[in-house]
Amino acid sequence: MSERQKMIKAIEEHAAPVLRQQGFCGVFPYYYRKKDDRYDLVIFEMNPRGNAFWVDASYVFTGKKENNNIRPRTRVLNDKDVEDNNLISPARSFRLKGNFDNEFYYVDVYRTGIWPLRFYDGVGKTREKNYQPEKGSVKMQTATEEIYKQVSLLVVEQLPDAMKWLAKHPSKWDDIRDSLDANKEDKLIKRVKKEVVDKEHLEKVIKNWNSISSNYSHYAKLYLDNPKLYPLLREIIEDDNRSDFVRVIAYSLYETLLKNCYDRNEAGYLYERLGKEKSIIMQHIVLSTISAVKMPEEIEPEQIIKMTGAKEEVFANEAYSALGSFDNSTSREFLRKSLERLDAKADKYRLIAIIGALSRIGDENDRSTLERFSTSRKEDVRLTANAAIDNIKGKTMHGNEVKSSFTVVVKDLEWITGEKDDPDDLCLHGLATATIGDRVLEYHATVSATALYLLKTLTENHMIHEDNQMLPCCGFFMVPDEELTTVTIIGCDNGIDWSVIHEDENVRIILEDGYQVVVPFESYKNEVLRFADYIEEFYSMCTPKNLPEDEYDTNGYRAFWNEWHRRRNQYK
């Protein structure tokens, strides 16, 4: 029995009975209970890296015509929030503290790095033989056979906080209807859009970046469109008395501001900062910021070219990627010659960084160099190269935009237990890779939900963050309509999302950072159908599913496939 299977068994033995005493139904990893007009949810999310899991509590009002299904957004809350009587919005979730960094680890745990780049590394039996802790690492937990029971009892210990949080929220639709207005801008967005124009509010955004006011900072990023903020952000960036964490946030906001109201001189400022930052961590942050914006053509990127020779592979690859922001002969020639020196055996991340940079520059003379990698055995490299070639050779204009490509593939398909077959798990998981233009998005997703939501986009627009994500972490709660012809899938808010908007014979895909491409609908449709067929074929090769005892769950699963086949059969 694997470590994951032992942990699941311990949860079912110790935590699940406590949930059932609280009125919850379901089986691992999804539990729910009906309370008036809403469903309370408790979700166990296995970390895709293995060795740990999260536990989230949330709720949803289902089947309301006023705005379909109100789904929660994941929110990590602290003790103060549990006592806060003002938490009435459904746009929240409660995450248990776990034993380290809001996760429950059931293996050996090492803490590495320094704030703000500190993280925990779970080391299980498959890694421990060859694992070498990084210099300065601290061992925080040594796992024995008792760890599974200990961790499951820790979940039980923390569950009352989640129950207390759920109890503070309205359970009747009439009590919450007045606080929601789907046709108006959120009050928080209005406030930020109006107020984030001076130092006081900028400081508030940064101060609350990683706290209970994270929604404020999220919306502030979306509405950073006032040039007056440039000098305020520079002041924070240049203040050596501030922590690296605060300065990292300032660079992130600076990037967003450049995207919303571009200024050549302000973009050039980033290149100046690169030479002034002393630590490799902050240099990496500046390189990442440069990679996301267009730099003035007259800047010669000599210092970035030097950084491509760094011993740290991640840092060197970020430098290669940053060169794609400089559309001048120096950058083009260096990237082209660098790629010409590499072969198919080269590190895939190095290849992807260089190919992606050349794609952003978009020089016709690079096509032959890129075509060497269009048949690479490394799937990520092949997809990136072909997307880059399409970006360059197409030049088929839609307005002033180049029509681009969209692909989605998946590998390592499995069920929640990590097995290749499990008749009790209804949701299929795998490592999904979506290539959108020259962007490559990778996530360990619930790909059964991905496939259905892609099928939906063949006839409907999908707006980012207004429904389940396109690459969702989980898709455990299926809400059927009365006729069992359509289903709404609800999971946690972890995942990757993008918008899909129909425009004549094309679809426009818009990512979370505002990057967008236009894809011919026929090409998009064929890719969606291919992916959906691949997922359905995997289901057909597995043991038939054991339908849940609960009628609501069974109807949700039936509605899932009814909608799937209805949409798929439109294109037979």
Secondary structure, 3 states (H helix, E strand, C coil): CCHHHHHHHHHHHHHHHHHHHCCCEEECCEEEEEECCEEEEEEEEECCCCCEEEEEEEEEEEEECCCEEECCCCCCCCHHHHHCCCCCCCCCCEECCCCECCEEECCEEEEECCCCCCEEEEECHHHHCCCCCCCCCEEEECCCCCHHHHHHHHHHHHHHHHHHHHHCCCCCHHHHHCCCCCCCCCHHHHHHHHHCCCHHHHHHHHHCCCCCCHHHHHHHHHCCCCCCHHHHHHHHHCCCCCCHHHHHHHHHHHHHHHHHCCCHHHHHHHHHHHHHCCCHHHHHHHHHHHHCCCCCCCCCCHHHHHHCCCCCHHHHHHHHHHHHHCCCHHHHHHHHHHHHCCCCCCCHHHHHHHHHHHHHHCCHHHHHHHHCCCCCCCHHHHHHHHHHHHHHHCCCEECCEEECCEEEEEEEEECCCCCCCCCCCCCCEEEEEEEECCEEEEEEEEHHHHHHHHHHCCCCCECCCCCCCCEECCCCEEEECCCCCCEEEECCCCEECEEEEEECCEEEEEECCCCEEEEEHHHHHHHHHHHHHHHHHHHHHCCCCCCCCCHHHHHHHHHHHHHHHHHHHHHC
